[in-house]
Amino acid sequence: MPEIAYDIHQPATQSTSVVFATPHSGRAYTRAFLARSALDPLALRSSEDAFVDRLIETAPRHGAPLLAARTPRAWVDFNRSQDELDPALIDGIDRAALSPRLAAGLGVVPRVVSNGRAIYREKLSRAEAEMRLATAWRPYHGALHGLMSDTRARFGEAILIDMHSMPTEAIDAGTRGRAPRPQVVLGDRFGAAAGDAVVARIEAAFRRAGLRVARNTPFAGAFVAEHYGRPLQGWHVVQVELDRGLYMDERRVAPAAGFAAFQRLMAGIVAELAEIGAGGPAELPLAAE
């Protein structure tokens, strides 16, 4: 995998408490990884949040840092705990702690991509998994924690907008085909990861752009929201899922004809989201009892 697991795009001057991140848009697939996989490159990319980093690349122009993964999700998943090691993939892991995500093959070192397609022909060693955590997962989270901590110290709060994308079939499955389907899903773990005033302003920005927005269904937020979301301490995390059909050809993993137009729409949304943290804390402090 790449020597550096991520890129940090810093503004000339940080002027907002909003931080953007895209943990699943990494696309640095090495020859060694491709040779080891049972899948072709296109199949591996099906689990990638392709082009999301390009949709939010204007964030630093509005005073907000942007953390963008280089390492692909199929190699290591930054939105999982480092303890979520899959015993069906990695030798020497106790099966007693099997969770639904691990049972599905979606641990920190994924066993499958979309539609349950196996990434590998054989199991991985524990040493291989630990190497991936040491060279990619921990550096990425060290960078993310640093951005959040520094921002909280400077602005009195930190608002992480964790950007993802959702396949059309996942939206259909998660909403049971109910229409109209959401185009944007905001996950705040049902209020546990972010203050309501923060989420309301993020939702309003997407709605003003003409997009249909839902909260927490079918995606409420995973490890990043759970681990970093501490609204009572001024750490707010909102996971944002965008419908891939808005901007890409999902079958070819390629920008759709309307990609540039949607990119311009997102540039306006990014500017509005950055403004949320530019005028002081979005959540007022609790009054002393």
C-alpha positions as CSV (number, residue, x, y, z in Angstrom):
1,M,0.0,0.0,0.0
2,P,1.1,3.7,-0.3
3,E,3.8,4.8,2.1
4,I,1.4,7.5,3.3
5,A,-2.1,6.3,4.1
6,Y,-3.8,9.6,3.7
7,D,-3.4,13.3,2.6
8,I,-4.3,16.3,4.7
9,H,-5.3,19.4,2.7
10,Q,-4.9,22.3,5.1
11,P,-6.4,25.8,4.4
12,A,-4.0,28.7,4.4
13,T,-5.8,29.8,7.6
14,Q,-8.3,27.5,9.4
15,S,-11.3,29.7,10.0
16,T,-14.0,27.2,11.0
17,S,-14.5,24.4,13.5
18,V,-15.6,22.1,10.6
19,V,-13.3,19.3,9.5
20,F,-14.0,17.2,6.5
21,A,-12.8,13.6,6.0
22,T,-13.3,10.9,3.4
23,P,-12.1,7.6,4.8
24,H,-13.2,5.3,2.0
25,S,-12.2,7.2,-1.2
26,G,-8.6,5.8,-1.3
27,R,-7.7,4.3,-4.6
28,A,-4.0,3.4,-4.3
29,Y,-4.2,-0.3,-5.3
30,T,-0.7,-1.7,-5.5
31,R,0.4,-4.5,-7.9
32,A,1.1,-6.8,-5.0
33,F,-2.4,-6.3,-3.6
34,L,-4.1,-6.8,-7.0
35,A,-2.0,-10.0,-7.6
36,R,-3.0,-11.4,-4.2
37,S,-6.7,-10.7,-4.6
38,A,-9.2,-13.1,-6.2
39,L,-11.0,-10.1,-7.7
40,D,-10.3,-7.9,-10.6
41,P,-9.6,-4.2,-10.0
42,L,-13.1,-3.1,-10.9
43,A,-14.7,-5.5,-8.4
44,L,-12.3,-4.3,-5.7
45,R,-13.4,-0.7,-6.3
46,S,-17.0,-1.5,-5.7
47,S,-16.5,-1.0,-2.0
48,E,-14.7,2.3,-2.5
49,D,-16.4,5.7,-2.1
50,A,-15.1,6.7,-5.5
51,F,-14.7,10.4,-6.3
52,V,-16.1,11.6,-2.9
53,D,-12.8,13.3,-2.3
54,R,-13.2,15.3,-5.5
55,L,-16.7,16.3,-4.5
56,I,-15.4,18.0,-1.3
57,E,-12.0,19.1,-2.6
58,T,-12.9,22.8,-2.2
59,A,-13.1,22.6,1.6
60,P,-9.7,24.2,2.3
61,R,-10.8,27.3,0.3
62,H,-13.4,27.9,2.9
63,G,-11.0,27.5,5.9
64,A,-11.7,23.8,6.6
65,P,-9.1,21.0,6.7
66,L,-9.7,17.9,4.6
67,L,-8.4,14.5,5.5
68,A,-8.6,12.1,2.5
69,A,-7.6,8.5,2.5
70,R,-5.1,7.1,0.0
71,T,-5.3,3.5,1.3
72,P,-8.3,1.7,-0.3
73,R,-11.1,0.4,1.9
74,A,-10.6,-3.1,0.5
75,W,-7.2,-3.2,2.1
76,V,-8.1,-1.7,5.5
77,D,-11.2,0.0,6.7
78,F,-10.7,3.3,8.6
79,N,-14.4,3.2,9.7
80,R,-13.9,0.1,11.8
81,S,-12.3,-0.4,15.2
82,Q,-8.8,-1.9,15.1
83,D,-10.2,-4.7,17.2
84,E,-12.6,-5.8,14.6
85,L,-10.4,-8.6,13.2
86,D,-12.3,-11.3,11.2
87,P,-11.5,-14.9,12.4
88,A,-12.8,-16.2,9.0
89,L,-10.0,-14.2,7.3
90,I,-7.2,-13.9,9.8
91,D,-5.4,-16.8,11.5
92,G,-5.2,-16.8,15.2
93,I,-8.3,-14.7,16.0
94,D,-10.8,-15.8,18.6
95,R,-14.2,-16.5,17.2
96,A,-15.9,-15.8,20.5
97,A,-16.1,-12.0,19.8
98,L,-17.8,-12.4,16.4
99,S,-20.1,-9.3,15.7
100,P,-22.7,-9.0,12.9
101,R,-20.2,-6.9,10.9
102,L,-17.5,-9.5,11.2
103,A,-19.9,-12.2,10.3
104,A,-20.7,-10.3,7.1
105,G,-16.9,-10.1,6.3
106,L,-16.7,-6.3,7.0
107,G,-14.1,-6.1,9.6
108,V,-11.2,-3.6,9.8
109,V,-9.4,-5.9,7.2
110,P,-12.4,-6.7,5.0
111,R,-12.9,-10.2,3.8
112,V,-15.5,-9.2,1.1
113,V,-16.5,-6.3,-1.1
114,S,-20.1,-5.5,-2.2
115,N,-22.5,-8.4,-2.8
116,G,-20.3,-10.6,-0.5
117,R,-17.5,-11.3,-3.1
118,A,-14.4,-12.7,-1.4
119,I,-11.3,-10.5,-1.8
120,Y,-8.8,-13.3,-1.1
121,R,-8.1,-16.9,-2.2
122,E,-6.7,-17.8,1.2
123,K,-6.5,-16.6,4.8
124,L,-4.1,-13.8,6.0
125,S,-1.7,-14.1,8.9
126,R,-2.1,-12.2,12.1
127,A,1.2,-10.5,11.4
128,E,-0.2,-9.2,8.0
129,A,-3.3,-7.8,9.7
130,E,-1.1,-6.1,12.4
131,M,1.1,-4.6,9.7
132,R,-1.9,-3.0,8.0
133,L,-3.1,-1.5,11.3
134,A,0.4,-0.2,12.1
135,T,1.1,1.3,8.7
136,A,-2.3,2.6,7.7
137,W,-5.1,2.5,10.3
138,R,-3.2,4.0,13.3
139,P,-1.6,6.8,11.2
140,Y,-4.9,7.8,9.7
141,H,-6.6,7.9,13.1
142,G,-3.6,9.7,14.6
143,A,-4.1,12.4,12.0
144,L,-7.9,12.5,12.5
145,H,-7.6,12.8,16.3
146,G,-5.0,15.5,15.9
147,L,-7.3,17.6,13.6
148,M,-10.2,17.2,15.9
149,S,-8.2,17.9,19.1
150,D,-6.5,21.0,17.6
151,T,-9.8,22.3,16.2
152,R,-11.6,21.9,19.5
153,A,-8.8,23.7,21.3
154,R,-8.9,26.6,18.9
155,F,-12.7,27.0,18.4
156,G,-14.3,25.5,21.4
157,E,-15.8,22.7,19.3
158,A,-14.9,20.4,16.4
159,I,-17.5,19.3,13.8
160,L,-16.4,16.3,11.7
161,I,-18.3,15.8,8.5
162,D,-17.3,12.3,7.5
163,M,-18.1,11.8,3.9
164,H,-19.3,8.5,2.3
165,S,-21.3,7.2,-0.6
166,M,-24.1,4.6,-0.7
167,P,-24.8,2.2,-3.6
168,T,-28.3,2.3,-5.0
169,E,-29.1,-1.3,-3.9
170,A,-28.1,-0.4,-0.3
171,I,-30.6,2.5,-0.3
172,D,-33.3,0.3,-1.7
173,A,-32.6,-2.5,0.8
174,G,-32.4,-0.1,3.7
175,T,-35.6,1.8,2.9
176,R,-37.4,-1.3,1.7
177,G,-38.1,0.4,-1.6
178,R,-40.2,3.2,-0.1
179,A,-40.3,6.3,-2.3
180,P,-39.0,8.9,-2.5
181,R,-35.7,7.4,-1.7
182,P,-33.2,9.7,0.2
183,Q,-30.3,11.1,-1.7
184,V,-28.4,12.0,1.4
185,V,-28.4,10.2,4.7
186,L,-27.0,11.9,7.8
187,G,-25.9,9.5,10.5
188,D,-25.4,10.9,14.1
189,R,-26.1,7.6,15.9
190,F,-29.6,8.9,16.8
191,G,-28.2,12.0,18.6
192,A,-25.3,10.3,20.4
193,A,-22.6,11.6,18.0
194,A,-23.6,15.2,17.4
195,G,-25.7,17.9,18.8
196,D,-29.1,18.4,17.2
197,A,-28.4,22.1,16.2
198,V,-25.3,20.9,14.3
199,V,-27.2,18.1,12.5
200,A,-30.1,20.5,11.7
201,R,-27.8,23.0,10.0
202,I,-26.1,20.3,8.0
203,E,-29.5,18.9,6.9
204,A,-30.7,22.4,5.9
205,A,-27.6,22.9,3.7
206,F,-28.4,19.8,1.7
207,R,-32.1,20.5,1.5
208,R,-31.5,24.1,0.3
209,A,-29.5,22.5,-2.6
210,G,-32.6,20.5,-3.5
211,L,-31.6,17.1,-2.2
212,R,-33.8,14.7,-0.3
213,V,-32.3,14.0,3.2
214,A,-33.0,11.4,5.8
215,R,-31.4,10.8,9.2
216,N,-30.0,7.5,10.5
217,T,-31.9,5.2,8.1
218,P,-30.4,3.2,6.6
219,F,-27.0,4.4,7.9
220,A,-26.7,5.7,11.4
221,G,-22.9,6.0,11.6
222,A,-20.2,3.4,12.3
223,F,-16.9,3.4,14.2
224,V,-15.8,7.0,13.5
225,A,-19.1,8.5,14.7
226,E,-19.2,6.2,17.7
227,H,-15.6,6.8,18.7
228,Y,-15.2,10.5,18.1
229,G,-18.7,11.8,18.6
230,R,-18.8,13.4,22.1
231,P,-21.2,16.3,21.7
232,L,-21.2,17.2,25.4
233,Q,-17.4,17.7,25.1
234,G,-17.7,19.7,21.9
235,W,-16.8,16.9,19.5
236,H,-19.5,16.5,16.9
237,V,-19.5,13.8,14.2
238,V,-22.0,13.5,11.3
239,Q,-21.6,10.7,8.8
240,V,-22.8,11.9,5.4
241,E,-23.8,9.3,2.8
242,L,-24.4,10.4,-0.8
243,D,-26.4,8.4,-3.4
244,R,-23.8,7.3,-5.9
245,G,-26.4,7.5,-8.6
246,L,-26.2,11.3,-8.4
247,Y,-22.8,11.5,-9.9
248,M,-21.3,8.2,-11.0
249,D,-21.8,5.2,-13.2
250,E,-21.8,2.5,-10.5
251,R,-21.2,-0.4,-12.8
252,R,-18.1,1.1,-14.4
253,V,-17.0,3.1,-11.3
254,A,-16.6,6.2,-13.5
255,P,-18.0,9.7,-13.3
256,A,-21.4,10.1,-14.8
257,A,-22.2,12.6,-17.5
258,G,-23.6,15.0,-14.8
259,F,-20.5,14.7,-12.5
260,A,-19.3,18.3,-13.1
261,A,-22.7,19.8,-12.4
262,F,-23.0,17.8,-9.2
263,Q,-19.5,18.7,-8.2
264,R,-20.5,22.4,-8.5
265,L,-23.6,21.8,-6.5
266,M,-21.4,20.1,-3.8
267,A,-19.0,23.0,-3.8
268,G,-21.8,25.3,-2.8
269,I,-22.9,22.9,0.0
270,V,-19.3,22.6,1.2
271,A,-19.1,26.3,1.5
272,E,-22.3,26.4,3.5
273,L,-21.2,23.5,5.8
274,A,-17.9,25.3,6.5
275,E,-19.8,28.4,7.5
276,I,-21.6,26.4,10.3
277,G,-18.4,26.5,12.3
278,A,-17.2,30.0,11.4
279,G,-19.3,32.0,13.8
280,G,-18.6,30.4,17.2
281,P,-19.9,27.1,18.6
282,A,-22.9,25.8,16.7
283,E,-24.2,24.2,19.9
284,L,-24.6,26.5,22.9
285,P,-23.0,25.3,26.1
286,L,-25.2,23.8,28.7
287,A,-26.2,26.1,31.5
288,A,-24.7,25.4,34.9
289,E,-27.1,23.7,37.3
